[in-house]
Amino acid sequence: PAHPDLADLGEPVAIRGHCDDIASGASSVSRVMQRVRDHVAESGTACHPQTLALGKASGRNDPRDFWRFIDIPIEIETIKLPVKDEKTDRIAVETFPILHPHRVLAYIM
């Protein structure tokens, strides 16, 4: 495959490597996700099931998708925030998933 570093994305060592790259600034979540999407496009179904699922994520929110698909013991919490609808000027409360950066860093350090 064109991206051999992604061949075993479902393996803990590869996951930790990608997390380390992101934490050190060597790569961004968006760049990792693009490499995963490219790898899945080139490999089809001949890759790890977790890599396949991650590569087919929507791409609208790469950080959320990456951390949701990577099986790490970090709790995803939700917060409720007011959101204004620009068309109606109404405010609605919506729920958003969040990861606490200090928990992510504590896991990968």
C-alpha positions as CSV (number, residue, x, y, z in Angstrom):
1,P,0.0,0.0,0.0
2,A,1.0,3.6,-0.5
3,H,0.8,4.3,3.2
4,P,2.4,1.3,5.0
5,D,2.4,3.2,8.3
6,L,-1.4,2.9,8.2
7,A,-1.6,-0.8,7.3
8,D,-2.0,-1.8,11.0
9,L,-3.9,1.3,12.3
10,G,-6.0,-1.0,14.5
11,E,-2.9,-2.2,16.3
12,P,-2.1,-0.4,19.6
13,V,1.5,0.4,18.6
14,A,0.3,2.1,15.3
15,I,-2.4,4.0,17.2
16,R,0.0,5.2,19.8
17,G,2.4,6.3,17.0
18,H,-0.3,8.4,15.3
19,C,-1.4,9.9,18.6
20,D,2.3,10.7,19.3
21,D,2.6,12.4,15.9
22,I,-0.5,14.5,16.6
23,A,0.6,15.4,20.2
24,S,4.1,16.4,19.1
25,G,2.9,18.5,16.2
26,A,4.6,16.3,13.6
27,S,1.1,15.7,12.1
28,S,-2.4,16.9,12.5
29,V,-5.5,14.9,13.0
30,S,-6.7,16.2,9.6
31,R,-3.5,15.0,7.9
32,V,-3.7,11.6,9.6
33,M,-7.4,11.2,8.6
34,Q,-6.5,12.2,5.0
35,R,-3.8,9.5,4.9
36,V,-6.3,7.0,6.3
37,R,-8.9,7.9,3.6
38,D,-6.3,7.6,0.9
39,H,-5.1,4.3,2.3
40,V,-8.7,2.9,2.4
41,A,-9.4,4.2,-1.2
42,E,-6.3,2.4,-2.4
43,S,-6.7,-0.8,-0.4
44,G,-10.4,-1.3,-0.5
45,T,-11.5,-3.9,2.0
46,A,-7.9,-5.3,2.3
47,C,-7.1,-3.4,5.5
48,H,-7.8,-3.6,9.2
49,P,-11.6,-3.3,10.0
50,Q,-10.9,-0.3,12.2
51,T,-8.9,1.4,9.5
52,L,-11.7,0.7,7.0
53,A,-14.3,2.2,9.4
54,L,-12.2,5.3,10.1
55,G,-11.4,5.8,6.4
56,K,-15.1,5.9,5.6
57,A,-15.9,8.6,8.3
58,S,-17.7,11.7,7.0
59,G,-14.7,14.0,7.0
60,R,-16.8,16.9,8.4
61,N,-15.2,16.7,11.9
62,D,-11.9,14.9,11.7
63,P,-10.8,15.3,15.3
64,R,-14.1,13.9,16.6
65,D,-14.1,11.0,14.1
66,F,-10.4,10.1,14.8
67,W,-10.8,10.0,18.6
68,R,-14.2,8.2,18.4
69,F,-12.9,5.4,16.2
70,I,-9.6,4.9,18.0
71,D,-10.2,2.7,20.9
72,I,-8.5,4.5,23.8
73,P,-9.7,4.6,27.4
74,I,-10.6,8.3,27.3
75,E,-14.2,9.2,28.1
76,I,-16.0,11.3,25.6
77,E,-18.2,13.7,27.5
78,T,-21.0,15.9,26.2
79,I,-21.7,19.5,26.9
80,K,-24.8,21.5,26.1
81,L,-24.4,24.9,24.4
82,P,-26.8,27.5,23.2
83,V,-26.8,27.8,19.4
84,K,-28.4,30.7,17.5
85,D,-30.2,29.9,14.3
86,E,-29.2,32.7,12.0
87,K,-32.4,32.4,9.9
88,T,-34.9,32.5,12.7
89,D,-32.9,34.3,15.4
90,R,-34.0,31.5,17.8
91,I,-31.7,30.0,20.3
92,A,-31.7,26.3,20.8
93,V,-29.6,24.2,23.2
94,E,-27.6,21.5,21.4
95,T,-25.4,18.7,22.8
96,F,-21.7,18.4,21.6
97,P,-19.2,15.6,22.3
98,I,-15.8,16.8,23.7
99,L,-12.5,15.3,24.7
100,H,-10.5,16.9,27.5
101,P,-7.1,17.7,26.0
102,H,-5.3,16.9,29.4
103,R,-6.8,13.4,29.4
104,V,-5.7,12.8,25.8
105,L,-2.2,14.1,26.6
106,A,-2.0,12.0,29.8
107,Y,-2.9,8.9,27.8
108,I,-0.3,9.4,25.0
109,M,2.6,10.6,27.2
